[in-house]
């Protein structure tokens, strides 16, 4: 996937404004990082399971599983 496509998909996912998307082009390091994360995301994920839950504000219960991406997002 091309850098432009990756940045567009990321901006749609997280709701970046056009001015925020333009910041990616201010430094090549941001584009390189997003490209690396996109490659890793297709190969790696983390599955976590709630093993204890007491007064959870989010309502998570024991046994509930979560899939996290390489950034730690649900």
C-alpha positions as a Markdown table, in Angstrom:
| # | Residue | x | y | z |
|---|---|---|---|---|
| 1 | Unk | 0.0 | 0.0 | 0.0 |
| 2 | Unk | 1.3 | 3.4 | -0.9 |
| 3 | Unk | 2.1 | 6.0 | 1.8 |
| 4 | Unk | -0.8 | 8.3 | 0.7 |
| 5 | Unk | -3.3 | 5.4 | 0.9 |
| 6 | Unk | -2.0 | 4.5 | 4.4 |
| 7 | Unk | -2.2 | 8.1 | 5.7 |
| 8 | Unk | -5.7 | 8.5 | 4.2 |
| 9 | Unk | -7.0 | 5.3 | 5.8 |
| 10 | Unk | -5.4 | 6.3 | 9.2 |
| 11 | Unk | -6.9 | 9.8 | 9.0 |
| 12 | Unk | -10.4 | 8.4 | 8.3 |
| 13 | Unk | -10.0 | 5.9 | 11.1 |
| 14 | Unk | -9.0 | 8.4 | 13.8 |
| 15 | Unk | -10.8 | 11.4 | 12.4 |
| 16 | Unk | -7.8 | 13.6 | 11.5 |
| 17 | Unk | -8.6 | 17.0 | 10.1 |
| 18 | Unk | -6.9 | 18.0 | 6.8 |
| 19 | Unk | -4.5 | 20.3 | 8.6 |
| 20 | Unk | -3.5 | 17.3 | 10.8 |
| 21 | Unk | -2.9 | 15.1 | 7.8 |
| 22 | Unk | -0.7 | 17.7 | 6.3 |
| 23 | Unk | 1.6 | 17.4 | 9.4 |
| 24 | Unk | 2.5 | 13.9 | 8.2 |
| 25 | Unk | 4.2 | 15.4 | 5.2 |
| 26 | Unk | 6.3 | 17.8 | 7.3 |
| 27 | Unk | 8.7 | 15.1 | 8.2 |
| 28 | Unk | 9.4 | 11.8 | 6.5 |
| 29 | Unk | 9.7 | 10.1 | 9.9 |
| 30 | Unk | 6.0 | 10.2 | 10.5 |
| 31 | Unk | 5.2 | 8.5 | 7.1 |
| 32 | Unk | 7.9 | 5.9 | 7.7 |
| 33 | Unk | 6.4 | 5.1 | 11.2 |
| 34 | Unk | 2.8 | 4.8 | 9.8 |
| 35 | Unk | 4.0 | 2.5 | 7.0 |
| 36 | Unk | 5.9 | 0.3 | 9.5 |
| 37 | Unk | 2.9 | 0.1 | 11.8 |
| 38 | Unk | 0.6 | -0.8 | 8.9 |
| 39 | Unk | 2.8 | -3.7 | 7.8 |
| 40 | Unk | 3.1 | -4.9 | 11.4 |
| 41 | Unk | -0.7 | -4.6 | 12.0 |
| 42 | Unk | -1.4 | -7.2 | 9.3 |
| 43 | Unk | 0.9 | -9.7 | 11.0 |
| 44 | Unk | 0.5 | -9.0 | 14.7 |
| 45 | Unk | -2.3 | -8.5 | 17.2 |
| 46 | Unk | -2.7 | -9.0 | 21.0 |
| 47 | Unk | -5.5 | -10.8 | 22.6 |
| 48 | Unk | -6.2 | -10.0 | 26.2 |
| 49 | Unk | -8.7 | -11.5 | 28.6 |
| 50 | Unk | -10.2 | -10.0 | 31.7 |
| 51 | Unk | -9.2 | -12.3 | 34.6 |
| 52 | Unk | -10.6 | -10.1 | 37.3 |
| 53 | Unk | -13.3 | -7.4 | 37.3 |
| 54 | Unk | -14.6 | -5.4 | 40.2 |
| 55 | Unk | -16.5 | -2.2 | 39.9 |
| 56 | Unk | -15.3 | -1.8 | 36.3 |
| 57 | Unk | -16.5 | 1.6 | 35.0 |
| 58 | Unk | -16.5 | 0.2 | 31.4 |
| 59 | Unk | -18.6 | -2.8 | 32.3 |
| 60 | Unk | -15.9 | -5.5 | 31.5 |
| 61 | Unk | -16.5 | -8.9 | 33.0 |
| 62 | Unk | -14.3 | -11.9 | 33.7 |
| 63 | Unk | -13.7 | -13.9 | 30.6 |
| 64 | Unk | -14.3 | -11.1 | 28.2 |
| 65 | Unk | -11.6 | -10.9 | 25.5 |
| 66 | Unk | -10.2 | -7.9 | 23.7 |
| 67 | Unk | -8.2 | -7.8 | 20.5 |
| 68 | Unk | -5.6 | -5.0 | 20.4 |
| 69 | Unk | -3.7 | -3.8 | 17.4 |
| 70 | Unk | 0.0 | -3.0 | 17.4 |
| 71 | Unk | -0.7 | 0.4 | 18.9 |
| 72 | Unk | -2.6 | -1.1 | 21.8 |
| 73 | Unk | -6.0 | 0.1 | 20.4 |
| 74 | Unk | -9.1 | -2.0 | 20.9 |
